[in-house]
Amino acid sequence: MTKKILSTTVPLLLMLLSFCGKVEALSEPTIDTVTFSGNLPLSDEDLLRGSGLHEGVSIFMVSSNQVRDAVCSNLRAQGYLDCSATVVWPRWEADVYEVKINVIPNRQSLRGELTFLGDSTLTAIQLDQTSPIMYGSPISPVDTLSFKSSVLSLYSTLGYLRADVQLELGEFAEDSSDNHRDILLTIESGSVCYLGGISVSGLESVRDEVVLREFDISRGDPLNMKKMREGLSLVYTLGLFSSIQIDYNGLTEGRDTIDVVVNVKEQDYIEIEVASGYISPEALFGSVYWRQPNIMGNNQVLRLGGTYTRYFSGDNSGNEFEPQIVYEEPWFLSTRWSAQLKADYYYMQRDHQEERSYGGELSFTRKFMDIWRYTAGYRIERLRYRSTMEDSTELVQDWTNTARISSGFTRDSRKPLLNPVTGTWFKIAGSVSGGIAGGNIDFYTVDSEYRLFLPFAERLVLAGRAAGSVSVGYSGETNVPPDDRLYLGGGTTVRGYEFQTLGPADEDGNPVGGNVMVLGNVEARFSIIGNLGVVLFCDAGGVWSELQQISKGSTGFGTGIGIRYNTLIGPIRVDYGFAPTWENSLKRGKVYFAIGQAF
């Protein structure tokens, strides 16, 4: 019986293996070629964008309907609103798998005149400014939807929350060469909705006022939805809530007075912040901070911690330690000014420099128009320092009192913040120590910086930075404390140089810092695939003791290439830079690893 079963099984297994071998030998059919016919206003690549169709793709991975819809969508995006396309798909038994696409774009629709009917609350000029379509530009479905949304958003800022907009395209002119089409918007505004009041639900330890003061709108005002969205964003940034939802009671019922309820869910407030990494190949830092963002239920912040830096560059090794305690008041005297009170201790010890200080600082900050920020402060401290000068003489300053008045503006329009592809960042700041500020060391500082980010193509961003600073004594004072001097060199300034080594040095080559600094950086940031990118960069800068010393011969240059991998906390950065102005520059190349762009 056993032999009979075996004699039957073996032939079946052989047949099965033979069949599997034949199936494996059959190659999966793939597209050999794609051909177009008809009047083609776009390139083949632009027509197929998003379709998934290309030579070599499996015929099972793409369908004819998918290709047709993508082709028509790409045509409509360029104003060919009445286009059509037919796709002939290859048969299974065909010798050559060829996809044939016939395109009929018809006439391109270009924006003509705008006409507004119905409500006249807003002028035609105000409504025209919301149009994303310039006169003579192609009309796309996305643009028309965006136009309607922009008009509705504009009405919502005035409290017209039930407004309705209908958009119609006019007919083509009889002249076949004129593709302009007028756009007609019919607007029904409805009645104005007013704010009855705002209440907060779900609070446990946070006071109502912490939430309510972030909404710049009062009872009886037209319900401005732009201000409501801005307030919601500000409440999120408080970091006190895990979820926030707004209910507009009375809106769906047709009432003109709307009661707003902000529903929140509190989260754990106490935070522990731990960070570490390389400042450059020659410096490693670590920091630990404890943060409580809701003291007394009023969103005041208390922050305790410190940062430690270890320098391990041969004779230039050393330590730097800065513990601090910071108290922040987000609404100083119930105004939109924020205040910060800080007490700190600073210790820096290197072979050629040493500084110790302890003191306190009071500063005030006000934000304007979302992108402008002004800060002013006063600091008083007691310090002592020892430093080797450029001529290798040693400067010793025993314990003394210093005081400083500082002020500065910043403007930030970068987007997105962690890895900008567009926008600018600008800073101008200055400080005065001694003199009217008090204290025994007289010097002033001026610090300026400008960053620019330009998207040149879908995968290319050009980034640039220009910066300049001075830190100079006055009233006969010629010496500036080591921590207030200027330094360059390293992974965030001029790559190819060791950390802080570009500038004045003593006879042993130790950096002693300077009084004048100029820096420039240019980067070309390429996105390769997914989150992976490549950067080509060129850096230049110098530090000098006096303005008269600035020259091309004493300026450092660095160039190189880097790799970027984008993450939720910013790009992971690996750069290789070398300084062609150095002798044996290639042998002196440096590798820099960090999180975040160089600037």
C-alpha positions in Angstrom: 0.0 0.0 0.0 2.9 2.4 0.9 4.7 1.7 -2.4 1.5 2.6 -4.4 1.1 5.9 -2.6 4.7 6.8 -3.2 4.5 5.8 -6.9 1.5 8.1 -7.3 3.0 11.0 -5.3 6.4 11.3 -7.0 5.0 12.0 -10.6 2.6 14.6 -9.1 5.5 16.3 -7.3 7.5 16.3 -10.5 4.6 17.8 -12.5 4.1 20.5 -9.8 7.8 21.4 -9.8 7.8 21.5 -13.6 4.8 23.8 -13.6 6.3 26.1 -11.0 9.5 26.3 -13.0 7.5 27.4 -16.1 5.6 30.0 -14.1 8.8 31.3 -12.7 10.3 31.4 -16.2 7.5 33.6 -17.4 8.5 37.3 -17.0 6.0 39.8 -15.7 4.7 41.9 -18.7 5.9 45.5 -18.6 5.3 48.6 -20.7 7.7 48.9 -23.6 6.8 52.3 -24.9 4.3 55.2 -24.4 3.2 57.2 -27.4 1.1 60.4 -27.6 -1.0 61.7 -30.4 -3.1 64.9 -30.8 -2.3 68.5 -30.0 0.2 68.3 -27.0 0.4 71.6 -25.1 2.6 70.0 -22.4 5.6 67.7 -22.5 5.2 63.9 -22.2 6.6 64.1 -18.7 4.2 66.8 -17.5 1.2 65.0 -19.0 2.1 61.8 -17.2 2.9 63.4 -13.8 1.3 61.5 -11.0 0.0 58.7 -13.3 2.5 56.1 -12.3 3.0 55.2 -16.0 6.5 54.9 -17.4 8.5 52.5 -19.5 9.3 49.3 -17.6 6.4 49.5 -15.2 4.2 46.4 -14.9 0.9 46.5 -16.8 -0.7 45.3 -13.5 0.5 48.3 -11.5 -1.3 51.0 -13.6 -4.7 51.1 -15.2 -5.9 53.0 -18.3 -8.5 55.0 -16.2 -5.7 56.0 -13.8 -3.6 57.3 -16.7 -6.5 59.1 -18.4 -7.5 60.9 -15.1 -3.9 62.0 -14.4 -3.5 63.4 -18.0 -6.7 65.3 -17.8 -5.9 66.6 -14.3 -2.5 67.9 -15.5 -4.2 69.6 -18.5 -6.9 71.3 -16.3 -4.2 72.6 -14.0 -2.8 74.5 -16.9 -6.2 76.0 -17.9 -7.4 73.3 -20.4 -10.7 72.9 -18.5 -12.6 71.2 -21.4 -9.9 68.7 -22.3 -10.3 65.0 -22.9 -8.0 62.0 -23.4 -8.3 58.4 -24.6 -6.0 55.6 -23.5 -5.5 52.4 -25.5 -4.1 49.7 -23.2 -2.0 46.8 -24.7 -3.6 43.4 -24.8 -2.1 40.5 -22.9 -1.1 38.5 -26.0 0.6 41.5 -27.7 4.2 41.2 -28.9 4.9 44.8 -27.8 3.3 46.4 -24.8 2.6 49.9 -26.1 0.3 52.4 -24.4 -1.3 54.9 -26.9 -2.7 58.2 -25.5 -4.7 60.6 -27.6 -5.0 64.1 -26.2 -7.6 66.7 -27.1 -6.8 69.7 -24.9 -9.4 72.1 -26.6 -9.0 75.8 -25.7 -7.0 77.1 -22.8 -9.0 79.3 -20.3 -7.2 82.5 -19.3 -8.5 84.8 -16.7 -10.3 87.9 -18.0 -12.2 90.5 -16.0 -13.7 90.0 -12.6 -17.3 90.9 -11.8 -18.9 90.8 -8.4 -22.7 90.7 -7.8 -24.8 90.6 -4.7 -23.5 91.9 -1.4 -21.4 95.2 -1.5 -19.9 95.2 2.0 -16.5 94.8 0.5 -15.3 96.7 -2.5 -14.3 95.1 -5.8 -10.7 96.1 -5.2 -10.6 94.3 -1.8 -12.2 91.2 -3.4 -9.9 91.3 -6.4 -6.9 91.3 -4.1 -7.9 87.8 -2.8 -7.7 86.3 -6.3 -4.9 83.8 -6.7 -5.2 84.1 -10.5 -3.5 87.1 -12.3 -5.1 88.6 -15.3 -4.2 86.5 -18.4 -3.0 83.5 -16.3 -4.5 80.0 -16.8 -7.6 79.2 -14.8 -7.4 75.9 -12.9 -10.0 74.2 -10.8 -7.7 74.5 -7.7 -7.4 78.2 -8.3 -11.2 78.7 -8.5 -11.8 76.8 -5.3 -9.0 78.8 -3.6 -10.6 82.1 -4.9 -14.0 81.2 -3.4 -12.3 80.1 -0.1 -10.4 83.4 0.1 -13.5 85.5 -0.4 -15.4 83.5 2.3 -12.4 83.9 4.6 -12.4 87.6 4.1 -16.1 87.8 4.9 -15.6 85.6 8.0 -13.2 88.2 9.4 -16.1 90.6 9.5 -18.5 88.2 11.2 -20.3 86.9 8.1 -20.1 83.3 8.9 -23.0 82.2 6.8 -21.8 83.9 3.6 -22.1 82.0 0.3 -20.1 82.5 -2.9 -21.0 81.1 -6.4 -18.4 81.3 -9.1 -19.2 81.1 -12.8 -16.9 81.3 -15.8 -18.0 83.3 -18.8 -18.0 82.1 -22.4 -15.0 82.3 -24.7 -14.9 85.3 -27.0 -16.0 84.7 -30.6 -12.4 85.5 -31.7 -10.8 82.1 -31.6 -7.4 83.7 -30.7 -8.8 85.3 -27.5 -8.9 82.7 -24.8 -9.8 85.1 -22.0 -12.9 84.2 -19.9 -14.5 86.6 -17.4 -15.2 85.4 -13.9 -18.5 86.2 -12.2 -18.8 85.9 -8.4 -22.3 86.1 -6.8 -22.0 86.8 -3.1 -24.7 86.4 -0.4 -23.3 87.6 2.9 -26.2 86.8 5.2 -26.3 88.5 8.6 -23.4 89.4 10.9 -22.6 87.0 13.7 -21.6 88.6 17.0 -19.7 87.1 19.9 -21.9 86.5 22.9 -19.0 85.4 25.1 -16.2 82.9 25.5 -16.1 80.3 28.2 -13.6 77.5 28.9 -14.5 73.9 29.7 -12.2 71.1 31.1 -9.8 73.2 33.2 -8.4 71.6 36.4 -5.4 73.6 37.6 -5.1 76.3 34.9 -7.0 79.5 35.4 -9.6 80.6 32.8 -7.8 83.8 32.2 -4.8 81.9 30.8 -6.9 80.7 27.9 -9.2 83.7 27.4 -6.5 86.3 27.2 -5.1 84.6 24.1 -8.2 85.5 22.1 -8.0 89.2 20.9 -11.8 89.6 20.7 -14.4 90.9 23.1 -18.1 90.3 23.8 -20.3 92.1 21.3 -17.6 92.2 18.6 -18.3 90.7 15.1 -17.1 87.1 15.4 -13.8 87.4 13.5 -12.8 83.9 12.6 -9.2 84.9 11.8 -8.8 86.2 15.4 -10.4 83.0 16.6 -7.9 80.8 14.7 -5.0 82.9 15.9 -6.1 82.6 19.5 -6.5 78.8 19.1 -2.9 78.6 17.8 -1.7 80.6 20.7 -3.5 78.4 23.2 -1.8 75.4 21.6 1.6 77.0 22.0 1.1 77.3 25.7 2.0 73.6 26.0 -0.6 73.0 28.7 -3.2 71.0 26.9 -3.2 67.7 25.0 -6.4 68.6 23.1 -8.3 71.8 22.3 -11.7 72.0 20.5 -14.0 75.0 19.9 -17.8 74.9 19.8 -19.8 77.7 18.3 -23.2 77.5 20.0 -26.0 79.1 18.0 -24.2 79.1 14.6 -26.1 76.1 13.1 -29.3 77.2 14.7 -29.2 80.5 12.8 -28.7 82.8 15.7 -26.8 86.1 15.3 -25.2 85.9 18.8 -22.8 83.1 19.1 -21.5 81.7 22.4 -18.0 80.2 22.1 -16.9 77.3 24.3 -13.3 76.3 24.3 -13.0 72.6 25.4 -9.6 71.6 26.6 -7.8 68.7 28.2 -4.9 69.4 30.4 -1.7 67.4 30.2 1.3 66.9 32.5 3.2 70.1 32.9 6.5 69.3 34.4 9.1 68.6 31.7 12.7 67.3 31.7 14.7 68.5 28.8 17.9 66.5 28.0 20.2 67.3 25.1 23.7 66.4 24.0 25.9 66.5 20.9 28.8 68.0 19.1 29.3 71.7 18.7 32.1 70.8 16.4 34.6 67.9 16.2 36.5 69.6 19.1 33.6 70.4 21.4 31.0 68.2 23.1 28.1 69.5 25.1 25.3 68.2 27.3 22.4 69.9 29.0 19.7 69.1 31.5 16.7 71.3 32.4 13.7 70.9 34.6 10.7 73.0 33.4 7.4 73.9 35.1 5.2 75.9 32.7 2.2 76.6 35.0 3.2 78.1 38.3 0.2 79.1 40.4 -2.1 78.1 37.5 -1.2 81.3 35.6 1.2 80.0 32.9 4.3 81.5 34.5 7.4 79.3 33.7 10.2 78.2 36.0 13.2 76.6 34.4 16.2 75.1 36.3 19.2 73.4 34.8 22.6 73.9 33.1 24.8 73.2 30.2 28.3 71.7 30.2 30.7 71.9 27.3 33.9 69.9 27.0 36.7 71.1 24.7 39.2 68.4 23.8 41.4 69.9 21.1 45.0 69.2 22.2 46.4 72.3 24.0 43.1 74.0 23.5 41.2 71.7 25.8 39.0 72.9 28.7 35.6 73.1 30.3 32.6 75.4 30.2 29.7 75.2 32.7 26.6 77.4 33.0 23.9 76.6 35.5 20.9 78.9 35.6 17.4 79.5 37.0 14.9 81.4 34.9 11.4 82.7 35.7 9.2 83.9 32.8 6.0 86.0 33.1 4.1 85.7 29.7 1.7 88.6 30.4 3.7 91.3 32.3 1.2 93.6 34.1 -1.6 92.0 32.0 -0.1 93.4 28.8 1.3 91.6 25.7 4.8 92.2 27.0 6.6 89.1 28.4 9.2 89.4 31.2 12.1 87.1 32.1 14.2 87.1 35.3 17.3 85.0 35.2 20.1 84.2 37.7 23.1 82.3 36.5 26.7 81.3 37.2 29.3 81.0 34.4 32.6 79.1 34.5 35.0 78.7 31.6 38.4 77.2 32.0 40.9 76.6 29.1 44.6 76.5 29.1 44.9 80.1 27.8 41.7 81.6 29.2 39.6 81.5 32.4 36.5 83.3 33.4 34.0 83.1 36.2 30.9 85.2 36.8 27.6 85.2 38.6 24.7 87.6 38.1 21.2 88.3 37.2 19.3 89.7 34.2 15.8 91.2 33.7 14.5 91.4 30.1 11.2 92.3 28.4 10.0 91.1 25.0 7.1 92.2 22.7 6.1 90.4 19.5 4.6 92.5 16.7 2.8 91.4 13.5 3.7 87.7 14.1 7.2 88.1 12.7 8.8 91.0 14.5 10.2 90.7 18.0 11.7 93.4 20.2 13.8 92.6 23.3 15.3 95.0 25.9 17.2 94.0 29.1 19.4 95.0 31.9 22.1 92.7 33.4 24.4 93.1 36.4 27.1 90.6 37.4 30.3 90.2 39.2 33.2 88.6 37.3 36.9 87.9 37.0 39.0 86.6 34.1 42.4 85.7 32.9 43.4 85.6 29.3 46.4 85.4 27.0 46.4 88.3 24.5 47.4 88.3 20.9 51.0 89.4 21.8 51.1 86.5 24.3 51.0 88.9 27.3 48.7 87.7 30.1 45.7 89.9 31.1 44.3 89.4 34.6 41.2 91.0 35.9 40.3 90.4 39.6 36.7 90.3 40.8 34.8 93.4 39.6 31.3 94.6 39.0 29.8 95.0 35.5 26.4 96.0 34.2 24.9 96.0 30.7 21.9 97.5 28.9 20.9 95.6 25.8 18.3 96.0 23.0 17.5 94.3 19.7 15.0 93.5 17.0 14.5 90.2 15.1 12.3 89.5 12.1 11.5 85.9 11.2 9.4 84.8 8.2 11.1 81.4 7.6 8.9 78.4 6.7 9.1 75.7 7.9 11.0 76.7 11.0 13.1 73.6 11.5 14.2 73.3 7.9 13.4 76.6 6.0 12.8 76.5 2.3 11.5 80.1 2.0 11.6 83.3 3.9 14.1 85.5 5.7 15.6 85.9 9.2 17.0 89.2 10.4 18.6 90.5 13.6 20.1 93.8 14.8 21.1 94.1 18.4 23.4 96.1 20.6 24.5 96.5 24.2 26.4 98.9 26.3 28.5 97.9 29.4 29.7 100.4 31.9 29.0 104.1 31.4 25.3 104.8 31.8 24.7 101.1 32.6 27.1 101.1 35.6 30.0 98.8 36.4 33.7 99.0 36.0 34.3 97.6 32.4 33.4 99.8 29.5 32.6 98.2 26.2 29.8 98.0 23.6 28.6 95.4 21.2 26.7 95.5 17.9 25.5 92.3 16.3 23.7 91.9 12.9 22.7 89.0 10.8 20.6 88.3 7.7 19.5 84.9 6.4 17.7 84.3 3.1 16.1 81.1 1.7 15.0 80.9 -1.9 13.3 77.8 -3.5 14.7 77.7 -7.1 13.2 74.4 -8.1 11.1 71.6 -6.7 14.2 70.0 -5.2 16.6 72.9 -4.8 16.8 75.6 -2.1 19.5 78.3 -2.1 20.4 79.5 1.4 22.6 82.4 2.3 23.8 84.2 5.5 25.6 87.5 6.0 26.7 88.6 9.5 28.8 91.2 11.2 29.6 92.0 14.8 31.8 94.3 16.8 32.8 94.2 20.5 35.0 97.1 21.4 36.1 99.0 24.5 35.5 102.7 25.0 36.5 105.5 27.5 40.1 104.3 27.3 39.1 100.7 28.0 40.8 98.3 25.5 40.1 94.9 26.9 36.8 92.9 26.5 36.1 89.9 28.7 36.8 86.6 26.9 33.2 85.5 26.8 32.2 88.7 25.0 34.9 88.6 22.3 34.2 87.3 18.8 35.2 83.9 17.5 34.8 82.0 14.2 35.6 78.5 12.9 33.6 75.2 13.2 30.5 73.5 12.0 28.1 76.5 12.2 30.4 79.3 10.9 33.4 78.5 8.7 33.7 74.8 8.0 37.1 73.4 7.4 38.6 75.2 10.5 38.7 73.9 14.0 36.3 75.3 16.6 36.9 79.1 17.2 40.4 79.0 15.6 39.8 81.5 12.8 41.1 84.8 14.1 43.6 86.3 16.6 45.7 83.7 18.5 48.7 83.8 20.9 52.1 82.4 20.0 51.0 78.9 20.9 48.1 79.1 18.4 45.4 79.3 21.1 42.4 81.4 19.9 42.0 84.6 22.0 39.1 86.1 20.2 38.8 89.4 18.4 36.8 92.7 18.3 35.5 92.7 14.7 33.8 89.8 12.9 32.5 89.3 9.3 30.8 86.1 8.1 29.2 84.9 4.9 27.7 81.5 3.9 26.1 80.1 0.8 24.5 76.7 0.5 22.8 74.8 -2.3 20.4 72.3 -0.7 19.3 69.4 -3.0 16.6 67.0 -2.2 17.6 63.6 -3.6 14.9 61.1 -2.7 12.5 61.0 0.2 14.0 62.6 3.3 17.6 62.4 2.0 19.4 65.4 0.6 22.8 66.8 -0.3 24.3 70.2 0.3 27.1 72.0 -1.4 28.5 74.9 0.7 31.0 77.7 0.7 31.9 79.7 3.8 34.0 82.8 4.3 34.7 85.0 7.3 37.3 86.5 9.6 37.9 87.9 13.1 40.2 90.8 13.7 41.3 93.0 16.6 40.7 96.2 14.6 38.8 97.4 11.6 42.0 98.4 9.8 43.2 94.7 9.8 40.3 93.5 7.6 41.7 92.1 4.4 41.3 89.3 1.9 44.6 87.8 2.9 43.5 87.4 6.6 40.0 86.0 5.7 39.3 82.3 6.0 37.5 80.3 3.3 35.9 76.9 3.7 34.1 74.7 1.2 32.7 71.2 1.0 29.8 68.8 0.8 27.2 67.5 3.3 24.4 65.0 3.7 21.0 65.8 5.2 18.3 63.5 6.5 15.1 65.2 7.5 13.4 64.1 10.8 10.6 65.5 12.9 13.1 67.4 15.0 15.0 68.8 12.1 17.6 67.5 9.6 20.4 65.3 10.7 23.5 66.9 9.3 26.9 65.5 8.3 29.3 67.9 6.6 32.8 67.6 5.3 34.6 70.9 4.9 38.2 71.9 4.1 39.9 75.2 4.0 41.7 75.8 0.7 43.5 78.8 2.2 45.4 76.4 4.5 48.5 74.6 3.6 47.8 70.9 3.0 44.1 71.8 3.1 42.8 68.4 2.2 44.6 66.8 5.1 43.1 69.4 7.4 39.5 68.6 6.3 36.9 68.4 9.1 33.8 66.3 9.5 30.9 67.9 11.4 27.9 66.0 12.8 24.8 67.8 14.2 21.0 68.1 14.2 19.7 71.1 12.3 21.1 73.1 9.4 24.3 75.1 9.9 22.1 78.3 9.7 
